[in-house]
């Protein structure tokens, strides 16, 4: 539990102070996770800002961020701990050279914490100097295999890790845990039951405009409105990969670098690669389709203003 926030409104303010524009539903889920000491499971499309929440929390709460980036084949030696075999072998050679042949004593000596390499999950359970326990980000859990999920249950249930040669290491203060998933596969219910859950969706136009204002101050209002309008219309198209907030910000930065004050069809065609990441999607939008969408955006803005 953290005393840094005592209400949903304070949680919103905390995120805002880190330039993260959240809706109230997300702030409520985060507040409950913080106050009740439960992991927060964030699911949604890639690029909608799930990972950023953990980074913002680490900054605003002044905590260490421990990140476990998941991938297929992730195992205990990469995620939790492994022994420093090179140092252990050196210790054995030195013992042999000094004539120390007591195997039991040597075994106890080389299997102690001096030779333990701490990976992210173990790091997150250990005391840290500063304001409190760290933020543990388990990023893109859906990329791992099911056996690793099963191992993770012990960590999330009791915030402890068992090392056969040493024993069980239990966190004095549990870390704040943020788990993300892009939903490329379903995560087992046993993991979800231990977490509060929130689906992070694409933002509406009003919130996406506020995100640009918060993350990229100085963008001309007209350009920002056109960017958001165009991206919102793209998300209604049948594309292989819809642009996320991360792509919106990348595109905005690119247009600012090109000194554009408003959108035009040629500029859209030239910069679609910062917004869409698959050639089939780019080919589908380039040319007449981009011009049509832009014309709709400008017509909608004129009608609204």
Secondary structure, DSSP 8 states (H G I E B T S, - for coil): --SS--SHHHHHHHHHHTT----HHHHHHHHHHHHHT-EEEEE-STTSSHHHHHHHHHHHTT--EEEEE--TT--HHHHTEEE-HHHHHHHHHHHHHTT---HHHHHHHHSSGGGEEE-HHHHHHS--SSSSS-EEEEE-GGGS-HHHHHHHHHHHHHSEEEETTTEEEE-SS--EEEEEE--SS---HHHHHTEEEEE-----HHHHHHHHHHHSTT--HHHHHHHHHHHHHHTTS--SS---HHHHHHHHHHHHHTT-SS--HHHHHHHGGGT--SHHHHHHHTTHHHHHHHHHHHHHHHHH-
